[in-house]
Amino acid sequence: MTMTIRDRYAPSPTGLQHIGGLRTALFNYLFAQSQQGTFILRLEDTDRTRFDDAFVQNLYDTFTWLGFRWSEGPDIGGPAGPYIQSQRLGLYQEHAKALLEKGRAYYCFCSSARLDALREEQAKTHAQDTGYDRHCRELSPSQGAARVAAGEAAVIRLKIPFGETTRFTDSLLGAMEWKNEAISPDPVILKSDGFPTYHLANVVDDHLMGISHVLRAQEWLPSTPLHVILYQLFGWEHPVFCHVPMVMGQDGKKLSKRHGATSIDEFRREGYLPQALINYVALLGASYEEGKDLYTLEELCSCFSLDKLSKAPAVFDYKKLSWYNGQYIRMQSDEALASLALPYGIEAGLFGSPGTAPDASRRAAFRAAMGLIKERVSLLKEIPDKIRYLFAEPPLPPLSEFIPKKLDLPKTIDLLAIGRNLVAPLGALSDSQAEAFIKDQAAAAGVKLGDLMMPLRVALTGSRVSPPLFGTIRILGTAQCLSRIDRALALLQLR
């Protein structure tokens, strides 16, 4: 019988979406799509001290921008809802009490002061056994219930079976086993305020939502034996576990802010495209076709499988991501790239003060400039500075910038004067025609092509290194070009 594939991304809305979370969500999405399964979003919002609605909105905004979504979730509903843990408290309480009734859990009345004192004593004596000392474990269910009925505050703790070994198979890592003595002793599963701890809520939700596969980072591996015990004590079959290696910085440590941007918002502000981010992140710890680097989301869905995951930690390389981004920028039409880059131009003050939108003529010039810089940028945010000279006359650079190697000032003035006469015809030609034309003019004047173009380029753009000259002349127009050349000639002739 074929298994129905259901997996989930279950973030805690206590922070912005980041690279690790994106990879977890993406792998789950790709696996579900590859198996004609269902990808689910569940919000694990039981940490009320750090919860913020802004983080929930950030999650929705992030995945809208990335361009892939879930089939069931808080915003769209589904047959296994509600998909927000704080709306499922009754279910957790019901299941915790079911374990109480089976003798698999017990009420604990230990105060925080007692627990603090216990931890201090264990630290002072360097005790081998640390954690909770099971002080309330032998209370009978009737004793516990009576004290709760009398108004005494209590948590519910799970009875970890003594002297046993918990075993499970991870689809990536293989056979795993933990001695129960190594598992947190009798952990709290339901807090005194009626909220579950992560472990109880996670297991109950995965079971009731019919989750078949749990794909998550290896940092959750130590929690899995406890989850397996919970499944066993409830009498349920646990899902297939697949713990993927962590995403590391190039120093071998877990990726964090010290390595650079980690939140998806930061990458978005820098000017990365969602296609590039998805393509690169999908390759962190997974392999697909030999010799192929660029994949659409649809291609990733069709070729993803668990047996293509790597056991080795994935190293996040910002330079490699920028390479991917450059590839996707070059795939954009000029119109599409202009639309993506325009907010960066407005913010950078390309059309006046920051925040000023362009008029129709400047918008047209901005669009035309995309063809000049598409091959020269890796990030959208780089675009405004690359083309700023098109929208404001650049300051004149030092005299030495105009003078080609092995030439002097008088010869440079002559070259710029020749170039001035070429501007009008160059502006009316295509790139290939313009290239042939200026080569002929250089030959006729008995000068090197590079020597002829350098002072002209510096006069028009303010730099020896700039986007293509012929396209620049067309965008600036003959009148603007002549004005800039005359300004440069006046500077050179003063020396």
C-alpha positions in Angstrom: 0.0 0.0 0.0 1.4 3.4 -1.0 2.1 5.8 1.8 0.3 9.1 1.7 3.1 11.7 2.0 2.4 14.6 4.4 5.2 16.7 5.8 5.3 20.1 7.5 7.2 23.3 8.3 6.5 24.1 11.9 8.3 27.4 12.8 8.1 29.2 16.1 7.1 32.8 15.3 9.7 34.2 17.7 12.0 35.7 15.1 12.5 36.6 11.4 12.7 33.8 8.8 16.3 32.8 8.2 18.4 30.6 6.0 18.1 27.5 8.2 14.3 27.8 8.3 14.1 28.4 4.6 16.1 25.3 3.9 13.8 23.2 6.2 10.7 24.6 4.5 12.1 24.2 1.0 13.2 20.6 1.5 9.8 19.7 3.0 8.0 21.4 0.1 10.2 19.8 -2.6 9.8 16.3 -1.0 6.0 16.7 -0.8 5.9 17.9 -4.4 8.1 15.2 -5.7 5.8 12.6 -4.1 2.5 14.2 -5.0 2.1 14.8 -1.3 0.9 17.6 1.0 3.1 20.3 2.5 1.7 21.8 5.7 2.5 25.0 7.6 2.0 24.8 11.4 2.7 27.7 13.8 4.3 26.5 17.0 3.4 29.6 19.0 3.4 28.2 22.6 6.4 30.3 23.6 4.3 33.3 24.4 7.1 35.3 26.0 8.8 35.7 22.6 5.9 35.5 20.3 5.1 38.5 18.1 2.4 38.9 15.4 5.1 40.7 13.4 7.0 37.5 13.0 3.9 35.7 11.8 3.5 38.4 9.1 7.2 38.2 8.3 6.7 34.4 7.6 3.8 35.0 5.3 5.5 37.9 3.5 8.7 35.9 3.1 7.1 32.9 1.4 4.9 35.1 -0.8 8.2 36.7 -2.0 9.9 33.4 -2.4 7.0 32.1 -4.5 6.2 28.7 -2.9 3.5 28.0 -0.4 1.8 25.3 1.7 -1.4 23.3 0.8 -2.7 23.5 4.4 -2.0 26.1 7.0 -3.3 28.8 9.3 -4.1 31.3 6.5 -5.8 28.9 4.2 -7.2 26.2 6.5 -7.4 22.5 5.8 -8.8 19.2 7.2 -6.4 18.9 10.1 -6.7 22.4 11.5 -6.4 24.5 13.5 -2.8 24.9 12.4 -1.8 27.2 15.3 -0.8 25.5 18.5 -2.3 28.1 20.8 -5.6 27.2 19.3 -5.1 23.5 20.2 -4.6 23.7 23.9 -7.5 21.4 24.7 -6.0 18.7 22.6 -2.7 18.8 24.5 -4.4 18.8 27.9 -6.6 15.9 26.9 -3.6 13.8 25.7 -1.5 14.7 28.8 -4.3 13.6 31.0 -4.6 10.4 29.0 -1.0 9.6 29.9 -1.8 10.4 33.5 -4.6 7.9 33.5 -2.3 5.2 32.0 0.3 5.8 34.6 2.7 7.1 32.0 2.9 10.6 33.4 2.4 12.3 36.8 1.6 15.6 38.5 4.7 17.4 39.8 4.3 20.0 42.5 8.0 21.0 42.9 8.4 24.8 43.2 10.8 26.8 41.1 12.7 27.5 44.3 13.2 23.8 44.9 14.3 23.1 41.3 16.8 26.0 41.4 18.2 24.7 44.7 18.5 21.2 43.1 20.4 22.5 40.1 22.7 24.5 42.4 23.4 21.4 44.5 24.1 19.3 41.4 26.5 21.8 40.0 28.3 22.2 43.4 28.8 18.5 43.9 29.5 17.8 40.2 26.7 15.2 40.3 26.7 12.5 37.6 22.9 12.5 37.5 21.6 16.0 36.6 18.2 17.3 35.8 15.0 16.6 37.7 15.3 14.1 40.5 11.9 12.5 40.0 10.8 13.8 43.5 7.1 13.5 42.6 7.2 10.4 40.5 5.8 8.0 43.1 2.8 10.2 43.9 -0.3 8.2 43.1 -2.7 9.6 40.5 -5.4 10.1 43.1 -3.0 12.0 45.4 -1.9 14.2 42.5 -5.5 14.8 41.4 -6.6 15.7 44.9 -3.9 18.3 45.3 -4.7 19.9 41.9 -8.4 19.9 42.8 -7.5 21.8 46.0 -5.9 24.5 43.9 -2.2 23.6 44.1 -0.2 24.5 41.0 1.3 21.5 39.2 3.0 20.5 35.9 2.6 17.1 34.3 5.8 15.2 33.8 6.4 12.2 31.5 7.6 9.0 33.1 10.7 8.0 31.1 10.9 4.2 31.3 14.0 3.1 33.3 16.7 0.8 32.1 15.6 0.7 28.5 17.1 1.8 25.1 15.1 3.8 22.6 15.8 2.9 19.0 14.6 4.4 15.7 15.9 4.6 12.1 16.7 7.9 10.5 16.3 7.8 6.7 19.5 9.7 6.3 21.6 8.7 9.3 20.5 5.1 9.7 20.0 3.1 12.9 20.0 5.3 16.0 19.8 4.4 19.7 19.8 6.2 23.0 19.9 4.7 26.5 17.0 6.2 28.3 19.3 7.3 31.1 20.8 9.8 28.6 17.4 11.4 28.0 16.2 14.3 30.0 14.8 12.8 33.2 11.0 12.9 33.3 10.6 16.2 31.3 7.6 18.5 31.7 5.0 17.9 29.0 2.3 20.2 30.3 3.0 23.4 32.2 1.0 24.7 35.1 -0.7 27.3 32.9 -2.1 24.6 30.7 0.3 25.2 27.8 2.2 22.2 26.5 6.0 22.0 26.1 7.4 21.7 22.7 7.8 17.9 22.8 4.2 17.1 23.7 2.7 19.6 21.2 5.0 18.5 18.4 4.2 14.8 18.8 0.4 15.2 19.3 0.2 17.6 16.3 2.3 15.4 14.0 0.1 12.4 14.8 -3.2 14.1 14.5 -2.2 15.9 11.3 -1.1 12.6 9.8 2.5 13.7 9.2 4.3 10.9 7.5 7.8 12.4 7.3 9.6 14.8 9.6 12.5 16.5 7.8 14.4 18.8 10.1 17.9 20.0 11.0 20.2 17.7 13.0 20.0 20.1 15.9 16.7 18.4 16.7 18.2 14.9 16.7 18.7 14.8 20.5 14.9 15.5 20.9 13.9 12.5 18.8 14.3 9.7 21.4 12.0 11.6 23.7 9.5 12.0 20.8 9.8 8.3 20.0 9.0 7.4 23.6 6.0 9.6 23.5 4.8 7.9 20.4 5.3 4.5 22.0 3.5 5.5 25.3 0.5 6.8 23.2 0.5 3.6 21.2 1.1 5.4 17.9 3.5 4.7 15.0 6.0 7.5 14.7 6.7 9.2 11.3 9.8 8.7 9.2 12.6 10.9 10.6 15.2 12.6 8.4 17.6 14.8 10.1 19.6 16.9 7.6 23.0 18.3 8.5 23.3 21.9 9.7 24.2 24.9 7.6 27.6 26.1 8.6 29.7 29.2 7.9 33.0 28.8 6.2 34.6 28.7 9.6 32.9 25.4 10.4 30.5 26.9 12.9 26.7 27.1 12.7 25.7 29.9 10.3 24.9 33.1 12.3 25.0 36.8 12.0 28.7 36.9 12.5 29.0 35.3 9.0 26.8 38.0 7.4 23.2 38.2 6.5 21.1 35.3 7.7 17.5 36.6 7.7 15.6 36.4 4.4 14.7 40.1 4.9 18.4 41.0 4.8 19.0 39.0 1.6 16.0 40.6 0.1 17.2 44.1 1.0 20.6 43.4 -0.5 19.0 42.7 -3.8 19.0 38.9 -4.1 16.3 37.4 -6.3 14.1 34.7 -4.8 14.9 32.3 -7.6 18.6 32.6 -6.8 18.1 32.1 -3.1 15.8 29.0 -3.7 18.2 27.5 -6.2 21.3 27.9 -4.0 19.6 26.9 -0.7 18.2 23.8 -2.4 21.8 22.7 -3.1 22.9 23.1 0.5 23.3 19.5 1.6 21.7 18.0 -1.5 22.8 17.0 -5.0 20.8 16.6 -8.2 22.2 16.3 -11.8 25.9 16.1 -12.4 27.3 19.3 -13.9 24.0 21.2 -13.6 23.9 24.3 -11.4 20.7 26.2 -12.3 17.3 24.8 -11.5 13.8 26.2 -11.7 11.6 25.5 -8.7 9.6 23.1 -10.9 12.8 21.2 -11.8 13.8 20.9 -8.2 10.4 19.5 -7.4 10.7 16.8 -10.0 14.3 15.7 -9.1 14.4 16.0 -5.3 14.6 12.8 -3.2 15.8 11.9 0.2 18.5 9.7 -1.1 20.2 12.7 -2.7 20.7 14.4 0.7 24.2 14.5 2.1 25.3 13.5 5.6 28.0 16.2 5.6 27.4 19.7 6.9 26.5 22.2 4.3 28.7 25.3 4.0 27.1 28.6 3.1 29.2 30.5 0.6 28.1 34.1 0.1 30.2 34.4 -3.0 28.6 31.4 -4.6 25.1 32.8 -3.8 26.1 36.1 -5.4 27.2 34.1 -8.5 23.8 32.5 -8.7 22.1 35.9 -8.2 24.1 37.3 -11.1 23.0 34.4 -13.3 19.4 35.1 -12.5 19.8 38.8 -13.0 21.1 38.2 -16.5 18.0 36.0 -17.3 15.7 38.9 -16.7 14.3 41.0 -19.5 15.3 44.7 -19.4 11.7 45.5 -18.5 11.6 43.0 -15.7 15.0 44.0 -14.3 14.0 47.6 -14.4 10.9 46.8 -12.3 13.0 44.9 -9.8 15.7 47.5 -9.5 13.6 50.7 -9.5 12.9 50.7 -5.8 16.7 50.6 -5.2 17.2 53.5 -7.5 14.5 55.5 -5.8 15.9 54.7 -2.3 19.4 55.6 -3.5 18.3 59.1 -4.7 19.0 58.3 -8.3 16.2 60.7 -9.5 16.7 63.5 -6.9 16.5 63.2 -3.2 16.0 59.7 -1.7 12.4 58.6 -2.2 11.9 60.7 -5.3 10.3 58.6 -8.2 11.4 59.2 -11.8 9.3 61.1 -14.4 8.5 59.3 -17.6 11.8 60.3 -19.4 14.0 59.2 -16.5 12.0 56.0 -16.1 12.7 55.2 -19.8 16.4 56.0 -19.3 16.5 53.7 -16.3 15.0 50.9 -18.3 17.4 51.5 -21.2 20.3 51.3 -18.8 19.5 47.8 -17.7 21.0 46.4 -20.9 24.2 48.2 -20.1 24.8 46.8 -16.6 23.0 43.4 -16.6 26.3 41.6 -17.2 28.1 43.7 -14.6 26.1 43.3 -11.3 25.5 40.5 -8.9 23.0 42.3 -6.6 20.1 44.7 -7.4 21.4 47.2 -4.9 24.6 47.6 -7.0 22.6 49.0 -9.9 22.1 52.6 -8.8 25.7 53.4 -8.4 26.6 51.7 -11.7 24.3 54.1 -13.6 24.3 57.2 -11.5 26.3 59.1 -14.1 23.3 58.8 -16.5 21.1 60.9 -14.2 23.5 63.4 -12.7 26.6 64.9 -14.3 29.5 63.2 -12.5 32.4 65.2 -11.0 35.4 65.5 -13.2 38.1 63.1 -12.2 41.8 64.1 -11.9 43.6 65.1 -15.1 45.6 61.9 -15.2 42.5 59.8 -15.6 41.9 61.3 -19.1 45.4 60.6 -20.5 46.0 57.2 -22.1 49.2 55.4 -21.3 52.3 56.7 -23.2 50.4 59.8 -24.4 50.5 63.4 -23.2 48.0 66.2 -22.5 48.1 67.8 -25.9 47.5 64.5 -27.7 44.6 63.7 -25.2 43.0 67.0 -26.1 43.2 66.2 -29.8 41.7 62.7 -29.1 38.8 64.2 -27.2 38.1 66.7 -29.9 38.0 63.9 -32.5 35.6 62.0 -30.1 33.4 65.0 -29.9 32.8 64.9 -33.6 31.9 61.3 -33.4 29.1 61.5 -30.8 26.2 62.4 -33.0 26.8 59.6 -35.6 27.6 57.1 -32.8 24.3 57.8 -31.1 22.3 56.9 -34.2 24.0 53.5 -34.8 23.6 50.0 -33.3 26.4 48.6 -31.2 27.9 46.6 -34.0 27.6 49.5 -36.4 29.1 51.9 -33.9 32.0 49.6 -33.2 32.8 49.3 -37.0 32.4 53.1 -37.4 34.7 54.1 -34.5 37.4 51.6 -35.6 37.4 53.2 -39.0 37.7 56.7 -37.5 40.6 55.6 -35.2 42.4 54.1 -38.2 41.8 57.2 -40.3 43.2 59.4 -37.5 46.2 57.1 -37.0 45.4 56.4 -33.3 44.7 53.3 -31.3 41.0 52.5 -30.7 41.5 52.3 -26.9 43.3 55.6 -26.8 40.5 57.3 -28.7 37.8 55.8 -26.5 39.4 56.5 -23.1 39.2 60.3 -22.8 35.7 60.1 -24.3 34.6 57.6 -21.8 36.0 59.6 -18.9 34.4 62.8 -20.1 31.0 61.2 -20.4 31.0 58.9 -17.3 33.6 60.3 -14.9 35.5 57.0 -14.9 37.7 54.8 -17.0 35.6 51.8 -16.0 32.0 52.2 -16.9 29.1 50.4 -18.7 29.3 50.2 -22.5 30.1 53.5 -24.1 27.9 53.3 -27.2 24.8 52.5 -25.1 25.7 55.4 -22.8 25.9 57.8 -25.7 22.4 56.7 -26.9 20.9 57.1 -23.4 22.5 60.5 -22.6 21.7 61.9 -26.1 23.9 64.1 -28.3 23.3 67.3 -26.5 24.1 66.0 -23.0 27.2 64.2 -24.4 28.5 67.4 -26.1 28.0 69.4 -22.9 30.0 66.9 -20.9 32.8 66.7 -23.5 33.0 70.5 -23.6 33.3 70.7 -19.8 36.1 68.2 -19.9 37.9 70.0 -22.8 37.7 73.2 -20.8 39.4 71.5 -17.9 42.1 70.0 -20.0 42.8 73.2 -21.9 43.3 75.1 -18.7 46.4 73.0 -17.9 
